[in-house]
Structure formats: structure tokens, C-alpha cells
């Protein structure tokens, strides 16, 4: 019998977890997001270590077009006076398949979203309460809907209160 896993939060961590877990045929994976849609604004760039690129490669990250990201070879550090303090050679950490990478956050979110089926992400879902019923967890949402699941992964950001809601604090 399939185990139902719910991931709270559709940010980079939540979508990455969903993409990794969905390949297991013994799992039914659903992502719940409080917002009404994914934010795909251009926004800020992000930096990915070779370790994170290695994880993302397991779900096809290496297939992203090269013109969507950059693999810097060095980072420079400057003081507040604009005097160079030192630099860091990033190539020491790279492997042939996983290099230090920088790209737009929206490019990564789009890639992660595209790896999931549309019906694997539900928007406008804010957790109100979580209760244990025998071996299952009952999630009550603020829109008066519920879901009965086997496992919950909370991945909804540092400013969220979901963790304290689940812990009944």
C-alpha cells in the first residue's frame, strides 16, 4: 500500500524533496503551499554548491540549458572600503558533473515545478492544525479542508509558523 507524504511549502527545498520522492512508486507525494501561486519573478540569483548540484542532477538539473546559469571559478571578498581581502578558488570543489553554479532563482523554481505534475501542488493551503489519528496524521487547513497522511515534511521557510502549529505550540 502506498504511503502518502505531504510536503508543506513549495520553495526550493520543498519542490526538490517532492521531485526526489515522486520517483518512488511506493509513495504518493503532495505539496501544499500557503500562497496562491508559485513566485516566478526574476528576483535574485542564487548560488548552488557542488553538493546541491549533485542532488539536483538526480532529477535532471544537468539538462538545463547552459545559457541559464554560470559556473564561476573564483569568488572575491572585499572589505567595506572596497579593498580586496582574498579570493576563493571554487574549482577545487567542483567535479566533472557538479560545479559551483549560480542562476536565477526563478529558473530553478521553474525547473523544479516542471518536474511535478500539476495535481501534485495545491495552492492556498495554510495549515491550521495537525492531529494524530491511529497511525495517520490529519491535517486541517484554514480553508476548512483536510487531508489524512502518513508523513509530513515541513519545508516552508524560517518565518513560517507551521512547525509550531504541528508541535501545538
Secondary structure, 3 states (H helix, E strand, C coil): CCEEEEEECCCHHHHHHHHHHCCCCCEEEEEEECCCCCCCCCCCEEEECHHHHHHHHCCCHHHCCHHHEECCCEEEEECCCCCEEEEEEHHHHCCCCCCCEEEEHHHHHHHHHHCCCHHHEEECCCEEEEEEECCEEEEEECCCCEEEECEEEECCCCCCCHHHHHCCC
